[in-house]
Amino acid sequence: LDNTLYPAECNLFAQVDQKMSAFIADYLGVPLPYARHLQKSYYRKFGTTLAGLMHVHKMEPTRFLEYVHDIDLANVPEHPELAAAIDALPGRKLIFTAGSRRHAENVAGKLGVLHLFEDIMDIVDTGFVPKEQAEAYDKMLARHNVMPGQAAMFEDMPHNLVAAHDLGMTTTLVHSIYYDHPVQLKIREWTEAPEHIHHMTDDLCRFLKGIAPASET
């Protein structure tokens, strides 16, 4: 979902990132710089900041998810061309996100593509298992009766595609040439894609149209 269905240049994650730091500072009663340190430390160690808060501090996750995803979507435009490209693809379409269902519904609704997806698998549905872990994919595949060898996964974080590849899914990395996130900067240094990434694109709509061009009316 994030930085995949919509371009990373929309910069929604900057809002989420800041709200995570603010939440931790308030929840733990610590200064903001230390809260930010914990946020990044938990992300590196546990796969998500939320997983770290739940493991270390036994935090109940609902309020965190509601708070960090209460963001301004003004920079997300309606995208009828993307909707047509998704609609033209064969098979079922699912949103698999490390965020909340409500956030996915809000963003996909703003893009004008929500109605094209059969269901949403969010972090709650995986039992708060980070998306980089095979267990999260196993739960998603089982819940929706997906055959991995007949499925494709689109994702903006390379490490989240390792498990998808190992399960037999076709993987596509959606990256950005404009967004200066540390992961995106590393991707630009690649001379070739890692083995677990079958395809790369910096324009999801263009890529999808190349797979299954939308019918002209």
N, C-alpha and C positions, 0 to 999 in steps of 0.2 A: 504493500500500500504506500507507505511514506517514501517519498523521493523516487517512486517507481511509477505509480499511476499518474502522479503529478510531478512536474519538474522540480529538482532540488532547489532551483533558483527561487521558488516560492518561499523558501526559507522558513517553513513551518517548524522545523525541528529546533531552530534557534529559540523559538518561544517555549517549546517543550523543555529544552535544555535548561533555560533560565528558571522555569517553574519547578523543575526537579530540585535545583539547588535551593530555591526559596523554601520549598516544602521541607527538605531535610533540615535546613537551618531552624525552621519553626518547630518541627517535630522533635528534634533532638536538643533544641535550645543551644545551638552552637553558632559561632560567627559564620557569615556567609562564605568566606574563603575556605574555611575548614569543611563546611558542608559540601562545597564544590569538590574539594579533594576526596571526600568520602564517596561522592557520586561517581567520580571517574574510577576510583579504586574498586568500588563494588562492581562497576560495569566490566572492568578488566578481569576480576577474579571470578565473578558469578555469571557473566554473560549478559545480565541486565542489572541496572541500578535497583530495580524493584526486587529482584531475587536476592540481592545483597541485604537490603533492608529487612526482608522477610526472614532471612537466615540468621543474620546477626542480631537484629533487634526485635524479632518476632512480631513485626508490624502487620496489622490487618491491611490488605492491599486496596480495598475499595475506595477509600478517601483519596489515596495517592493517585489512582487512575483517573478519578473524576477531576481532581485538581489540575494535574499536569496536561490533560487533554482539553481543558477549557480554554481554547485559544481562538484568535482572530483568523478567520478563513478568507478574509478579503482578497488576499493575493492568489487565491485558487480560482481560476476562471472556468466557466462552463466550457466543455470541450466536445462539441457534437462530432467532430471528425474522429476523435478517439473513440467515442461511443460507437460510431459506425464500424470502426476497425475491430473493436472487441466483439461486436454483434456478429460480424462476418466470420469469426473463428468457429471451427467445429467443436463440438463437445461442450461439456459443462464448464462453467467458470466459477472459481471460488476465490475469496480474499483470505489470505493467511497472514495474520499480522501479529507483531509483538506488542501492539497497542490494544486499546479497548474496542469492543464492538461499537459502542456509541461513536467513538472517534472515527472509525472506519465508515460508519453510516453517514456521518456528517460530511466527511471529505468526499466520499464517492457520490453522495447526493449533490454536493456543490459542483462536482465535475459533470454531473448528468449521466453517470454510468451505473449507479447503484442497482437499478432495475435489471441490469444484465447479469448480475451475479446470483447464483443459486443460494449461497450462504456465506457467512463470515466465520472463520475460525480465529478467535482472538486469544490473548494471553491467558485469560480465565479458562478457556476451553482446553488448553494444554496443561492445566494444573500448574500454571506459572513456570513451566519449563521453558527456558530460552529457546528461541527458534533455531539457534545454531546446533542444538543437540538433536541427535537422531530420534530420541524419545518423543520430541515435539512433532516431528514428521510422522512417526509411527501412529500417534494419536490422530493426527489430521487425516492420514490415509485410511485408517480404520473407521473413523467416524463418518466419512463421506464415501467409503467404498471406492477409493481411487486406486487404480492399477498404476504403480509408479512408472512402469515401462511405456505407458501410454499417456503420460502426463508431462507438462512443462511447468517450470517454476521461474518466475521473474522476480528479481531481487536487486537491491542497491548495495548490499554489503557482501563482499566476496566470501567471507567465512560462513555466512548463512547458507551458502549454496553447496558446501562440502557434503553435508548429509544428504541433500537432495540428489546430488550426483551419485553418491555411493549406493543410494536406493534404486538407481536406474532412471531417474527423471532427466529430461532434457533441461539444461540450465541456461538462463540468459541473464547476464549482468547488465543492469540499467545504470549507467554512470553519468556524470556531469562534467562538462569541460569548463564550466563557469563557477561551480560551487566549491569553495576552498576548504572543505572538511578534510581532516588529516587522511582519512581513508581514500578520498578522491584524489588527493595529491599523490599518494602512493601509487594509485592505479595509473596515473599519467606517466609514471616512471617505468611501467612495464614495457618490455620489448615484445612480449607475447603473453597471451592469457594463460593462467594456470590450467592444468589438465581438467580440473573439475568445472571449468566454465566453457560451455560449448559455443556460446554466442555472446557478443557484447554490442550494446547500442547506447548512444546518447540521445536517442529520440524514439521513445516507445511507439508512438503513433505511426511514424514512418516504418519502423521495423514490422509492426503488425500488419500494416497495409501490404508490405512485401510478402508476407506469408499468405494472407488471404485478402486480396483487395476487396474493399466494400463494393457492393453492386451499385451501379449508377442508375438513377431513376430519372 
